[in-house]
């Protein structure tokens, strides 16, 4: 049993046994079959992989970095007080020595 690709009078293409080909059908090449068949169109349109928008690693520095430090409630209150009263931290640290 040998299979061939055929095209009928309406333009439809399909695979068929060579013995069952009718006079209205024309034998075509495999390359032409792949171009005309739905299988070939699906492979052209719906491929996987390659570069796609949004694929891959996300950019690391799109926005400025935001640092977060965990502090206790007492430390928060001290920092708020020091900022409001313009306390110079360097002067405080030098005075301790």
DADAVEN-V994491 format. One record per helix or strand. SS is the DSSP state (alpha for helix, beta for strand). FROM is the first residue (numbers start at 1). LEN is the number of residues. If there is no record, write none. Layout:
SS&FROM&LEN / SS&FROM&LEN
This chain:
beta&3&5 / beta&13&5 / alpha&18&3 / beta&26&3 / alpha&30&7 / alpha&38&8 / alpha&73&12 / alpha&89&8
